[in-house]
Amino acid sequence: MVTDQHADDALAELDAHFEWIGERVGRDNCRGCPQINTAADFRKPVTPPARSPKPTCVNGGGA
C-alpha cells in the first residue's frame, strides 16, 4: 500500500497517490470517478412541478 511504502515521507506518498490516479484515468477503459458515476445512477424521485407564485403587477399600479 502507498501509505506503508512512504510512511516517513508525506510528499513522496502524495506523489505516489497522484501517479496511481494518473495511471488509472489514463487507461482506455476509464469511465471517470466510480463514486460520482454511482451517485449519478440514483435518480431523484419524481415530484410534481412547483407552482409558480401568483403573478404580481410589474408596474406597481392597478388596472
Backbone hydrogen bonds, N-H to C=O, Kabsch-Sander energy under -0.5 kcal/mol:
donor,donor_aa,acceptor,acceptor_aa,energy
5,Q,1,M,-2.0
6,H,2,V,-1.6
7,A,4,D,-0.9
9,D,6,H,-1.5
13,E,9,D,-2.1
14,L,10,A,-2.6
15,D,11,L,-2.5
16,A,12,A,-2.2
17,H,13,E,-2.2
18,F,14,L,-2.3
19,E,15,D,-2.3
20,W,16,A,-2.3
21,I,17,H,-2.6
22,G,18,F,-2.8
23,E,19,E,-2.3
24,R,20,W,-2.2
25,V,21,I,-2.8
26,G,22,G,-1.1
27,R,24,R,-1.2
30,C,27,R,-1.4
37,N,33,C,-2.5
38,T,34,P,-2.1
39,A,35,Q,-2.3
40,A,36,I,-2.2
41,D,37,N,-0.9
41,D,38,T,-0.8
42,F,38,T,-0.6
42,F,39,A,-1.0
43,R,41,D,-1.0
60,G,57,C,-0.6
